[in-house]
Amino acid sequence: MSSRIDVSIEHKHAPAPDGKRHPNTCPSCSSHYRDDELDSALWVCSQCGHHFPMRARARIAHLTDDGTFAEADADVRSEDPLDFFDLRPYSERLAEAELATGLGEAIVTGAATIGGHACELAVMDFAFMGGSMGSVVGEKFSRACDSAAERGAPLVSVSASGGARMQEGILALMQLPKTVCAIADLHDAGGSMISVLAHPTTGGVLASFASLGDVLLAEPGALMSFAGPRVVQQTTRERLPEDFGLAESNLRHGHVDAVVPRPELPDTIAKLLGLFGNAR
């Protein structure tokens, strides 16, 4: 009897059928996976621990207790007040992003429990126009802060963004002070915020609400920098450390409280929610 061959096993150096780079190739160790393999592993490379980007709804399902998430403001959509046009109209880009992601915007908000502790959630999705923050992202985040204050529940924020959305100009930049004020109001009401920074968290999002959590957690290898390393190096004309802007570097310099692997985030956040809940 001939032995069976498991055709599902893929060699990490095997080329893609069309000769291009495999879409799920790990940038750190060159292992590559099927979507279902990465999904079952929480989109973390089993060989080296590299954290692939994770979609917002998958992240919510991972973090929250089963069946407890109730989405809020799902029908809020961005408008095009500037009639912005680069290579294509902004309205067309919004429609394309919604079709591609199944989301109405780059952030998903709502109420849930994590480890039995009530919380408000605000989770960004980089797949929607690079997780850029426009007026609707700022509005939904601010509403999440208000809801957390009203319910007396901590806010858990997960950021992944390239920064402010250029197609909305000054309206996008106005979301920086708006979200900062929303967190100040939450704190004034006795509330708290746990901020998780995923790869990448940059630009206006890092410069506003993402950095203002009472506890700052980061995923391994996440880029956390106002500008990317290439831009900083071109501007300063100085050679940067290899880990410039990464979560581990930010931890060494005291910019975050802990670097937490993705599989450990639910338990870590649950413990923090218990501490903040008992403090109220």
Secondary structure, 3 states (H helix, E strand, C coil): CCCCCCCCCCCCCCCCCCCCCCCCECCCCCCECCHHHHHHCCCECCCCCCECCCCHHHHHHHHCCCCCCEEECCCCCCCCCCCCECCCEHHHHHHHHHHHHCCCCCEEEEEEEECCEEEEEEEECCCCHHHCECHHHHHHHHHHHHHHHHHCCCEEEEEEECCECHHHHHHHHCHHHHHHHHHHHHHHCCCCEEEEEEEEEEHHHHCCHHHCCCEEEECCCCEEECCCHHHHHHHHCCCCCCCCCEHHHHHHCCCCCEECCHHHHHHHHHHHHHHHHHHC
